[in-house]
């Protein structure tokens, strides 16, 4: 790795500290280098706080003059909750800016580069581009397609089962896989399950890692069957994240009011063939400034997202066991496909050992 790539890697590491905490903004990291020495490091902590460039400039102080700036995303050139980063960089007198990628947001795209170049600052794009784009894959989907980036998580046996014929599922995956699952909850904006999971398991859907933060909890519940004493409802009183119960137009008003009184937020959504319309749901979640959603199940919910081609990324945890049985629950239900050439196929795959399990990650081929 070249020195320049090493500096950008440091910027990526700084940006990653804020995953799941900046919505609706991207995560951004910045490193400032003068005479081959790092003089400033910063990252965007949350919406409304200093952008990464400004945070790094504050650390660098007078050493920023004539320095090189490595930033994971094109500096902004507009006034939002904070001032434009381009102006801060110009006033600091930096010499060059290396940006990992252009910002796809129309109010930024290319304008930051042009403003800096007009001030005599050399600007180049593309250093560790793929890594920078992957870090902000949720933001890119949110801006370009006006919907959240959907990450599906499945923990299954070697024969594709998520529960025995009696419904027993704790625990298929090992502690290392479960720790990784909680890390995903910490990094993504929301977690989504169906009401069947709530009725069967009464989950908390919280993040259980040190200094972690809970994602927004989303329950697909066409007929408002979520119990008002369910943990996902009760936890709204002590968690920093709300619980959204998504119901259909004909859900009983009395039950909806009871859920709201208990602390949940009820979100009405269109239905399609008796189930929540997932395309319409993602539009509603976009309007609530959710960039990423972790879909954890159950099988019918995962099948619905798969059938609709809405799974952008899949984390599959494979446990070294066979469950068997015709009545054991498979990991993905739904309608499925009639021909193999219609199957969802994934690319850019990675395989990582998690204790005795394997974590397989892939992106939907589009």
Residue pairs with C-beta under 8 A, 6 or more apart in sequence:
1 9
3 36
4 70
4 98
4 127
5 127
5 128
7 31
7 33
7 38
7 68
7 70
7 98
8 31
8 70
8 72
8 98
8 100
8 127
8 128
8 131
8 132
9 128
9 131
10 29
10 31
10 38
10 41
10 70
11 29
11 30
11 31
11 41
11 52
11 70
11 71
11 72
11 100
12 29
12 72
12 100
12 128
12 131
12 132
12 135
13 29
14 29
14 30
14 31
14 41
14 42
14 43
14 52
15 27
15 28
15 29
15 43
15 44
15 52
15 72
15 135
16 27
16 29
16 135
17 43
18 27
18 43
18 44
18 45
18 46
19 27
19 135
19 186
19 187
19 188
20 186
20 187
20 188
20 189
20 213
20 215
20 292
21 27
21 45
21 46
21 213
22 44
22 45
22 46
22 47
23 47
23 189
23 289
23 290
23 291
24 47
24 142
24 289
24 291
25 44
25 47
25 139
26 44
26 73
26 103
26 136
26 139
27 43
27 44
27 72
27 135
27 136
27 139
28 43
28 44
28 51
28 52
28 53
28 71
28 72
28 73
29 41
29 42
29 43
29 44
29 52
29 71
29 72
30 40
30 41
30 42
30 43
30 52
30 53
30 55
30 56
30 69
30 70
30 71
30 72
31 38
31 40
31 41
31 56
31 69
31 70
31 71
32 38
32 39
32 40
32 41
32 56
32 57
32 59
32 60
32 63
32 64
32 67
32 68
32 69
32 70
32 94
33 39
33 67
33 68
33 69
33 70
34 60
34 63
34 64
34 66
34 67
34 68
39 59
39 60
39 61
39 63
39 64
39 67
40 56
40 57
40 58
40 59
40 60
40 61
40 63
40 64
40 67
41 56
41 59
42 50
42 52
42 53
42 54
42 55
42 56
42 57
42 58
42 59
43 52
43 55
44 50
44 51
44 52
44 55
45 55
47 81
48 81
48 82
49 82
50 58
50 82
51 75
51 76
51 82
51 85
52 71
52 72
52 85
53 69
53 71
53 75
53 85
53 88
53 89
54 82
54 85
54 88
56 69
57 64
57 88
57 89
57 92
60 67
60 92
64 92
64 93
64 94
65 92
65 93
65 94
66 93
66 94
66 95
67 94
67 95
68 94
68 95
68 96
68 97
68 98
69 89
69 94
69 96
69 97
69 98
70 98
70 127
71 97
71 98
71 99
71 100
72 99
72 100
72 101
72 132
72 135
72 136
73 99
73 100
73 101
73 103
73 132
73 136
74 99
74 101
74 102
74 103
74 108
74 109
74 110
74 112
74 113
74 125
75 84
75 85
75 86
75 89
75 97
75 99
75 112
75 116
76 84
76 85
76 86
76 103
76 108
76 112
77 84
77 85
77 86
77 87
77 108
77 111
77 112
77 114
77 115
78 84
78 107
78 108
78 111
84 112
84 115
85 112
86 112
86 115
86 116
86 119
89 97
89 116
89 121
90 115
90 116
90 119
90 121
94 121
95 121
95 122
96 121
96 122
96 123
96 124
97 116
97 121
97 122
97 123
97 124
98 124
98 127
99 112
99 113
99 123
99 124
99 125
99 127
100 125
100 126
100 127
100 128
100 129
100 131
100 132
100 133
101 125
101 126
101 129
101 132
101 133
101 136
102 109
102 110
102 113
102 125
103 109
103 112
104 140
104 143
104 144
105 143
113 123
113 125
116 123
117 123
133 140
137 149
137 312
137 313
138 148
138 149
138 188
138 189
138 291
138 292
139 291
140 149
141 147
141 148
141 149
141 291
141 312
142 148
142 149
142 286
142 291
146 283
146 286
147 282
147 283
147 285
147 286
148 189
148 190
148 282
148 285
148 286
148 290
148 291
148 292
148 293
149 291
149 292
149 293
149 312
149 313
150 282
150 292
150 293
150 295
150 305
150 310
150 311
150 312
150 313
151 184
151 188
151 292
151 293
151 294
151 295
151 311
151 312
151 313
151 314
151 315
152 294
152 295
152 302
152 305
152 306
152 311
152 313
152 314
152 315
153 181
153 184
153 294
153 295
153 296
153 297
153 314
153 315
153 316
153 317
154 162
154 297
154 302
154 314
154 315
154 316
154 317
154 331
154 332
155 162
155 172
155 173
155 177
155 181
155 316
155 317
155 319
156 162
156 172
156 316
156 317
156 318
156 319
156 331
157 172
157 318
157 319
157 321
157 322
157 323
158 318
158 319
158 320
158 321
158 322
159 322
159 323
159 324
160 330
160 331
161 172
161 323
161 324
161 325
161 328
161 329
161 330
161 331
162 169
162 172
162 297
162 298
162 299
162 329
162 330
162 331
163 169
163 172
163 323
163 328
163 329
164 323
164 325
164 328
164 329
165 325
165 326
165 327
165 328
167 200
167 329
169 201
169 329
171 178
172 319
172 321
173 181
173 317
173 319
173 354
173 357
174 319
174 354
174 355
174 356
174 357
175 355
176 354
176 355
176 357
177 317
177 319
177 354
177 355
177 357
177 359
179 209
180 315
180 317
180 354
180 359
181 296
181 315
181 317
182 207
182 208
182 209
182 212
183 209
183 212
184 294
184 315
185 191
185 205
185 206
185 207
185 212
185 214
185 215
185 294
186 207
186 209
186 212
186 213
186 215
187 292
188 215
188 292
188 293
188 294
189 215
189 216
189 290
189 291
189 292
189 293
190 215
190 216
190 217
190 218
190 285
190 290
190 292
190 293
190 294
191 205
191 215
191 216
191 217
191 218
191 293
191 294
191 296
192 218
192 219
192 220
192 293
192 294
192 295
192 296
192 301
193 203
193 205
193 218
193 219
193 220
193 295
193 296
193 297
193 298
193 301
194 219
194 220
194 221
194 297
194 298
194 300
194 301
195 219
195 220
195 221
195 222
195 225
195 226
196 298
196 300
196 301
197 203
197 296
197 297
197 298
197 301
198 219
198 221
198 226
198 227
198 230
198 232
199 225
199 227
200 298
202 230
202 231
203 231
203 232
204 231
204 232
204 235
205 214
205 215
205 217
205 232
205 235
205 296
206 214
206 235
206 239
207 213
207 214
207 215
213 240
213 241
214 235
214 239
214 240
214 241
215 241
215 294
216 241
216 242
216 243
216 244
216 290
217 232
217 235
217 241
217 242
217 243
217 244
218 243
218 244
218 246
218 285
218 293
219 226
219 232
219 243
219 244
219 245
219 246
220 246
220 275
220 276
220 281
220 301
221 245
221 246
221 247
221 251
222 247
222 248
222 251
222 271
222 274
222 275
222 276
223 247
223 248
223 250
223 251
223 252
224 245
224 247
224 251
224 252
224 255
224 256
224 259
224 266
225 255
226 232
226 233
226 245
226 259
226 264
227 233
228 258
228 259
228 261
228 262
229 262
232 243
232 264
233 243
233 245
233 259
233 262
233 263
233 264
234 262
234 263
235 243
236 242
236 243
236 262
236 263
236 264
237 263
242 264
242 265
243 263
243 264
243 265
244 264
244 265
244 266
244 267
245 256
245 259
245 264
245 265
245 266
245 267
246 267
246 268
246 269
246 276
246 281
246 284
247 256
247 266
247 267
247 268
247 269
248 268
248 269
248 270
248 271
248 276
249 268
249 270
249 271
251 266
251 268
256 266
259 266
260 266
267 284
269 276
269 277
269 280
269 281
269 284
270 276
270 277
270 280
271 277
272 278
272 280
275 304
278 304
278 305
278 308
278 310
279 308
279 310
282 293
282 310
285 293
295 301
295 302
295 305
295 311
298 329
298 333
299 329
299 330
299 331
299 332
299 333
299 334
300 333
300 334
302 311
302 331
302 332
302 333
302 334
303 332
303 333
303 334
303 335
303 336
304 334
305 311
306 332
306 334
306 344
307 334
307 335
307 336
309 344
309 364
311 344
311 364
312 363
312 364
313 361
313 362
313 363
313 364
314 346
314 360
314 361
314 362
314 363
314 364
315 359
315 360
315 361
316 359
316 360
316 361
316 362
317 354
317 357
317 358
317 359
317 360
318 357
318 358
318 359
318 360
319 356
319 357
320 356
320 357
337 343
344 364
344 365
345 364
345 365
346 362
346 363
346 364
346 365
347 362
347 363
347 365
348 362
348 363
349 360
349 361
349 362
350 360
350 361
350 362
351 358
351 359
351 360
351 361
352 358
352 359
352 361
353 359
